Amino acid sequence: MFKKVLVANRGEIALRVIRACKELDVKTVAVYSEADVDSMHVHLADEAICIGPSASAESYLKMSRIISAAEIANVDAIHPGYGFLSENEEFADVCDRCKIKFIGPSARVINLMGDKNQARATARKLGVPITPGSDGIVEDEKAALKIARKIGFPVMVKATAGGGGRGMRPCLNEASLVSSFQAASLEAQKCFGDGSMYIEKLVEKPHHIEFQVVADSHGNVKHLGERDCSMQRRNQKIIEECGSPKMTPELRKRMGEATVKLCKEIGYENAGTIEFLVDNDCENFYFMEMNTRIQVEHPITEEVYGCDLIKEQIRIAAGLPLSEHIMNASPRGHAIECRINAEDPARNFAPSPGRINLWYAPGGRGVRVDTHVYAGYEVPPHYDSMIAKLIVTGATRDIAIRRMRRALGEFVIEGIKTTIPLQSKILTTSDFQTGNYDITWVENFLRQEGLKA
């Protein structure tokens, strides 16, 4: 096992990794920007090193500064969390060359699955269903139009290096394709340094269902069921469930087998997620992409399967086989997660940074709050707006929904605006309670409520 791990991230995921390390008796090193000097992960780590100004480009995305901090602190490994450098093959490669273990897959696998066009080609080669689309990178709008006319509208243009909803646009007709192609490419170039695009058929009213997978260096690959992430706005998830209310045992079996097969074939190691689109009839599924790092919503899988995915990541990276518990894990109950964002839904979800004057987190049976925030904390304007994850678990989906409604009602945050009132309202709708929603549902609901989708 490692003696010391550097956490190359911030916020709740940095704190989550530090806690897992403490339970494994592993020392931790936090890195932080000037804006995060008072963040909880800085205070709870064994050591902390400032790596630059507030802007992430000058701190959390600055490989040289993170590696320098790792060398100064003499760490064995680096955990990248999610976002920032977690899926950057160059960073994984630099760690390897510096003899520092990257807690994640190899640079080769990150590169293979990080390029979404290449990932689609790999899935197709292995017989995993994919949506119709381009065979490779689409050079320009003219070429995109030709492909779209062949496969039929609507289509989706996507950046090969996109993520988090960036670098992708739905196109219902030729006019929207022409305007969206360049906009998506420019957005991807700005966010990821690569504006290369591909195109695929847009599955109408699909469900976004992802499978959690863990794999070690000893040939063991295990999937831990599915999460339904269809409750999203502009490709940003708001509420997630484990398992999906739309899933059938037969569909779960087929999707799980496809997940394991793909991971085995590419030689994947660590904890990752295969994302699929499932049609409205819940009969056909299509490979969308692979996230080669831990997901924001991993806690709902942990609660349903009774495991610790961060500890498992660290164990795998240390060369240990999957734990016996993981190998024999089976689902129990239902879990729901609400991402609590510092945003104002009444103002088109404008970020709401500022000082938190009062913070009261809910509790009780089956309630978990993952956060780095506390009363008096100043939410910075420089980073993602998520300030907490509220996770509830119940023996049944109905119990979990009622528990989440209760927990949201107890959650008191004063000084900034949050998404809690919106999520509370969503949970009262008959569509959510019956599981009758797809990825278009939230935006339709917002329009009905007189809010901007």
C-alpha positions in Angstrom: 0.0 0.0 0.0 1.1 3.6 -0.6 2.6 5.6 2.2 1.6 9.1 0.9 -0.9 10.3 -1.8 -1.2 13.7 -3.3 -4.8 14.7 -4.1 -4.7 16.8 -7.4 -8.2 18.3 -7.0 -10.3 20.5 -4.8 -13.7 20.7 -3.1 -15.8 17.7 -2.0 -13.9 15.1 -4.1 -10.6 16.1 -2.6 -12.0 15.7 0.8 -13.6 12.4 -0.2 -10.2 11.1 -1.2 -8.5 12.4 1.9 -11.0 10.6 4.1 -10.6 7.3 2.2 -6.8 7.6 2.6 -7.0 8.2 6.3 -9.1 5.0 6.7 -6.3 3.2 4.8 -3.6 4.7 7.0 -2.2 6.6 4.0 -0.8 10.1 4.5 -2.2 12.8 2.3 -1.0 16.0 0.6 -3.5 18.6 -0.5 -2.7 21.1 -3.3 -4.7 24.3 -3.4 -5.1 27.6 -5.3 -5.0 31.0 -3.5 -8.9 31.0 -3.6 -9.0 27.7 -1.7 -6.8 28.5 1.2 -9.7 28.1 3.6 -11.2 25.0 1.9 -11.8 22.0 4.2 -9.5 19.6 2.2 -6.6 21.9 2.9 -7.2 21.8 6.7 -7.8 18.0 6.9 -4.8 16.8 4.8 -1.6 15.9 6.5 0.3 18.4 4.3 -0.9 21.3 2.0 0.9 23.1 -0.8 -0.2 26.2 -2.7 0.2 25.7 -6.4 -0.9 29.0 -7.8 -3.5 31.7 -8.3 -7.3 31.2 -8.3 -7.7 30.5 -12.0 -7.6 26.8 -12.6 -5.4 27.2 -15.7 -2.7 28.5 -13.3 -3.2 26.0 -10.5 -5.3 22.8 -10.8 -4.6 22.4 -14.5 -0.9 23.3 -14.2 0.8 19.9 -14.5 4.3 21.2 -13.7 3.2 22.7 -10.4 1.4 19.6 -9.3 4.3 17.3 -10.2 6.7 19.7 -8.4 4.4 19.6 -5.3 4.4 15.8 -5.5 8.2 15.6 -5.7 8.7 18.1 -2.8 6.3 16.1 -0.6 7.8 12.8 -1.8 4.5 11.1 -2.5 4.0 7.6 -3.9 0.9 8.3 -5.9 -1.5 11.0 -7.2 -5.3 10.8 -7.1 -6.8 13.1 -9.7 -10.4 13.0 -8.6 -12.8 14.0 -11.4 -12.5 16.9 -13.8 -9.3 18.9 -14.1 -6.5 16.5 -15.1 -8.3 13.2 -14.3 -8.7 12.2 -17.9 -5.5 13.9 -19.3 -3.3 11.2 -20.8 -0.3 13.5 -20.8 -0.6 14.0 -17.0 -0.9 10.2 -16.5 2.2 9.7 -18.7 4.2 12.4 -16.8 3.3 10.7 -13.5 4.6 7.4 -14.9 7.8 9.0 -16.1 8.3 10.6 -12.7 7.8 7.2 -11.0 4.7 8.5 -9.3 1.7 6.2 -9.5 -1.3 7.7 -11.2 -4.5 6.4 -9.5 -6.4 5.7 -12.6 -5.9 3.8 -15.9 -2.8 4.0 -18.2 -2.2 7.0 -20.5 -2.8 4.6 -23.4 -6.3 3.7 -22.2 -7.2 7.3 -21.3 -6.1 8.3 -24.9 -8.1 5.4 -26.4 -11.3 6.2 -24.6 -10.9 9.9 -24.2 -11.2 10.5 -27.9 -14.9 9.9 -28.3 -14.7 9.1 -32.0 -11.9 6.5 -31.4 -14.0 5.1 -28.5 -17.0 4.7 -30.7 -14.8 2.8 -33.2 -13.5 0.6 -30.5 -17.0 -0.2 -29.3 -18.2 -0.9 -32.8 -15.3 -3.3 -33.4 -16.2 -5.2 -30.2 -19.9 -5.5 -31.2 -21.2 -3.0 -28.6 -24.1 -1.1 -30.2 -23.4 2.5 -31.2 -25.7 5.1 -32.8 -25.3 5.6 -36.6 -22.8 8.4 -37.4 -19.5 9.4 -38.9 -16.7 6.9 -39.3 -14.2 9.4 -38.2 -13.5 13.1 -37.6 -15.8 15.4 -39.7 -13.7 18.2 -41.2 -16.3 21.0 -41.7 -20.0 21.9 -41.9 -20.2 20.8 -45.5 -19.0 17.2 -44.6 -21.3 17.2 -41.6 -24.3 18.1 -43.8 -23.6 15.3 -46.1 -23.5 12.7 -43.3 -26.6 14.2 -41.6 -28.6 13.9 -44.8 -27.5 10.3 -45.1 -28.4 9.2 -41.5 -31.3 11.6 -41.2 -32.1 14.4 -38.7 -32.1 15.0 -35.8 -28.3 14.6 -35.2 -25.8 15.5 -32.6 -22.5 17.1 -33.3 -19.9 16.3 -30.7 -16.3 17.2 -30.0 -14.0 14.2 -29.8 -12.4 15.7 -26.6 -15.7 17.1 -25.2 -17.1 16.4 -21.7 -19.5 17.8 -19.1 -21.9 18.9 -21.9 -19.3 21.1 -23.6 -18.5 20.8 -27.3 -21.8 19.2 -28.2 -25.0 20.4 -29.8 -28.3 18.8 -31.0 -29.3 19.7 -34.5 -32.8 19.3 -35.7 -32.3 20.6 -39.3 -29.7 21.8 -41.7 -29.8 25.4 -40.5 -29.1 24.4 -36.9 -26.3 22.1 -38.0 -24.5 24.8 -39.8 -24.7 27.2 -36.9 -24.0 24.6 -34.2 -21.0 22.8 -35.8 -18.6 25.8 -35.6 -19.9 26.9 -32.1 -19.4 23.5 -30.6 -15.9 23.2 -32.2 -14.8 26.6 -30.9 -16.2 25.7 -27.4 -14.2 22.4 -27.4 -11.1 24.1 -28.6 -11.3 26.7 -25.8 -12.1 24.1 -23.0 -10.1 21.1 -24.1 -7.6 22.4 -26.7 -9.1 20.2 -29.4 -11.9 21.3 -31.7 -12.1 18.1 -33.7 -15.8 17.0 -34.3 -17.8 14.0 -35.2 -21.5 13.4 -35.8 -24.0 10.8 -34.7 -27.7 10.2 -34.9 -29.7 11.8 -32.1 -31.8 9.3 -30.2 -35.0 11.1 -29.4 -36.2 11.1 -25.8 -33.5 8.7 -24.6 -32.5 7.7 -21.1 -28.9 8.3 -20.0 -27.8 5.2 -18.2 -24.3 4.5 -17.1 -22.6 1.4 -15.7 -20.0 1.5 -13.0 -17.1 -0.8 -13.5 -14.0 -1.7 -11.5 -11.0 -3.6 -12.8 -7.6 -4.6 -11.4 -4.3 -5.7 -12.8 -5.0 -9.3 -12.2 -7.7 -9.7 -14.8 -10.7 -9.2 -12.6 -13.4 -6.9 -14.1 -16.7 -6.4 -12.2 -19.6 -4.1 -13.0 -21.7 -2.6 -10.1 -24.9 -2.0 -11.9 -26.4 1.1 -13.4 -27.1 4.7 -12.5 -29.9 6.7 -14.3 -28.6 10.2 -15.1 -31.5 11.3 -17.3 -32.5 14.2 -15.0 -30.2 16.8 -16.6 -30.2 20.3 -18.0 -28.0 21.2 -20.9 -26.2 17.9 -20.4 -25.5 18.7 -16.8 -26.9 16.2 -14.3 -29.2 17.4 -11.5 -30.5 14.2 -9.9 -29.2 10.6 -10.3 -30.6 7.3 -9.2 -29.2 3.8 -8.6 -30.7 1.7 -10.1 -32.7 3.0 -13.0 -36.5 3.0 -12.6 -36.6 2.0 -16.3 -34.2 -1.0 -16.1 -35.3 -4.6 -16.7 -33.2 -7.6 -15.6 -32.7 -8.6 -19.2 -31.5 -5.2 -20.3 -29.3 -4.9 -17.2 -27.7 -8.3 -18.2 -27.0 -7.2 -21.8 -25.6 -3.8 -20.8 -23.5 -5.2 -18.0 -22.0 -7.8 -20.3 -21.2 -5.2 -22.9 -19.5 -3.0 -20.2 -17.3 -5.8 -18.9 -16.4 -7.0 -22.4 -15.3 -3.5 -23.5 -13.2 -3.0 -20.4 -11.5 -6.3 -20.7 -10.7 -5.8 -24.3 -9.1 -2.4 -23.9 -7.1 -3.5 -20.8 -8.8 -1.0 -18.4 -7.7 -0.9 -14.8 -9.3 1.2 -11.9 -12.8 2.6 -11.5 -14.6 4.0 -14.5 -18.0 4.3 -16.1 -19.5 3.3 -19.5 -22.2 5.6 -20.6 -25.1 4.5 -22.8 -28.2 6.0 -24.3 -31.3 3.8 -24.0 -34.3 4.3 -26.3 -37.7 5.3 -24.9 -39.0 1.8 -25.1 -36.0 0.6 -23.0 -35.2 -2.2 -25.5 -32.1 -0.9 -27.4 -29.0 0.7 -25.9 -26.1 2.5 -27.6 -22.6 3.1 -26.4 -22.0 6.9 -25.9 -18.6 7.2 -24.1 -16.4 6.0 -21.3 -15.4 8.1 -18.4 -12.1 6.7 -17.3 -12.2 8.3 -13.8 -14.4 8.3 -10.8 -17.8 10.0 -11.4 -19.4 12.7 -9.4 -22.4 10.4 -8.7 -20.3 7.4 -7.5 -21.8 7.6 -3.9 -25.2 6.2 -4.9 -23.5 3.1 -6.2 -21.5 2.9 -3.0 -24.7 3.1 -0.9 -26.6 0.4 -3.0 -23.6 -2.0 -3.2 -22.2 -1.3 0.2 -18.7 -0.5 -1.0 -16.1 2.3 -1.1 -15.0 3.0 -4.6 -12.3 5.5 -3.7 -10.6 3.0 -1.5 -11.0 0.4 -4.2 -9.3 2.8 -6.7 -6.3 3.2 -4.3 -6.1 -0.6 -3.7 -6.1 -1.3 -7.5 -3.4 1.3 -8.1 -1.3 -0.3 -5.4 -1.4 -3.6 -7.3 -3.9 -5.4 -5.1 -6.7 -7.5 -6.5 -10.4 -6.4 -6.3 -11.6 -6.8 -2.7 -13.6 -9.9 -1.9 -16.5 -7.7 -1.1 -16.5 -6.0 -4.5 -16.3 -9.3 -6.3 -19.3 -10.6 -4.4 -21.3 -7.3 -4.2 -25.0 -7.3 -5.0 -27.5 -4.4 -4.9 -29.6 -3.6 -1.9 -32.2 -1.0 -1.9 -32.3 2.2 -3.9 -30.3 5.5 -3.8 -30.8 9.0 -5.1 -28.4 11.9 -5.3 -29.1 15.6 -5.7 -26.3 17.8 -6.8 -26.6 21.0 -4.7 -25.3 23.8 -6.9 -24.7 27.4 -5.9 -26.9 28.6 -8.8 -30.1 30.6 -9.1 -32.7 28.8 -11.3 -34.8 31.9 -11.4 -32.0 33.8 -13.2 -31.2 31.2 -15.8 -29.1 29.2 -13.3 -26.6 32.0 -12.9 -23.7 31.1 -10.5 -24.3 32.4 -7.0 -20.9 32.7 -5.3 -20.5 34.4 -2.0 -20.4 33.8 1.8 -22.5 31.1 3.4 -24.0 32.7 6.5 -25.9 29.7 7.7 -25.3 26.0 6.9 -27.5 23.2 8.3 -27.1 19.8 6.7 -29.8 17.2 7.0 -29.3 13.9 8.8 -31.0 10.8 10.0 -31.2 7.3 8.7 -30.1 6.8 5.1 -28.9 10.3 4.6 -25.3 11.2 3.5 -23.9 14.6 2.6 -20.6 14.9 0.8 -19.3 18.4 0.9 -16.4 20.7 1.7 -18.6 23.6 2.7 -19.4 25.0 6.2 -20.9 28.1 7.7 -18.7 31.1 7.0 -17.2 29.5 3.9 -16.9 31.8 0.9 -18.0 30.0 -2.3 -15.4 31.2 -5.0 -16.6 32.2 -8.5 -13.7 30.5 -10.2 -14.8 26.9 -10.3 -17.8 24.5 -10.8 -20.8 25.6 -8.8 -21.5 22.3 -7.0 -21.1 22.8 -3.3 -22.6 19.5 -2.0 -24.0 16.1 -2.9 -27.1 15.0 -0.9 -27.4 11.2 -1.1 -30.2 9.2 0.4 -30.8 5.4 0.5 -34.0 3.5 1.1 -35.2 -0.1 1.0 -37.4 0.8 -2.0 -37.4 3.6 -4.5 -40.6 5.1 -2.9 -38.9 5.2 0.5 -35.8 6.8 -1.1 -37.9 9.5 -2.8 -39.7 10.3 0.5 -36.4 10.4 2.3 -34.9 12.8 -0.2 -37.9 15.1 0.0 -37.5 15.2 3.8 -33.8 15.7 3.6 -34.1 18.6 1.1 -36.6 20.2 3.4 -34.1 20.1 6.2 -31.2 21.5 4.2 -30.7 25.1 5.2 -28.2 27.3 3.3 -28.3 31.0 3.7 -26.3 33.7 2.0 -26.4 32.3 -1.5 -28.9 30.8 -3.9 -29.0 27.0 -4.5 -30.9 24.5 -6.6 -32.6 22.9 -3.6 -36.0 24.5 -4.2 -36.0 23.3 -7.8 -35.0 19.7 -6.9 -37.7 19.7 -4.1 -40.3 20.6 -6.7 -39.1 18.0 -9.2 -39.4 15.2 -6.6 -43.1 16.0 -6.1 -44.0 15.5 -9.7 -45.9 12.4 -10.8 -43.4 11.8 -13.6 -40.5 11.6 -11.2 -42.4 9.4 -8.8 -43.3 7.0 -11.5 -39.9 7.1 -13.2 -41.5 8.5 -16.3 -38.7 10.8 -17.5 -36.0 11.0 -20.1 -33.1 13.5 -20.8 -35.6 16.1 -22.3 -37.8 16.1 -19.2 -36.0 18.8 -17.1 -35.9 21.4 -19.8 -39.6 20.8 -20.6 -40.4 21.1 -16.9 -38.4 24.4 -16.6 -40.4 25.9 -19.5 -43.6 24.9 -17.9 -42.5 26.6 -14.7 -41.7 29.8 -16.6 -37.9 29.3 -16.2 -35.3 29.3 -18.9 -34.3 25.8 -20.0 
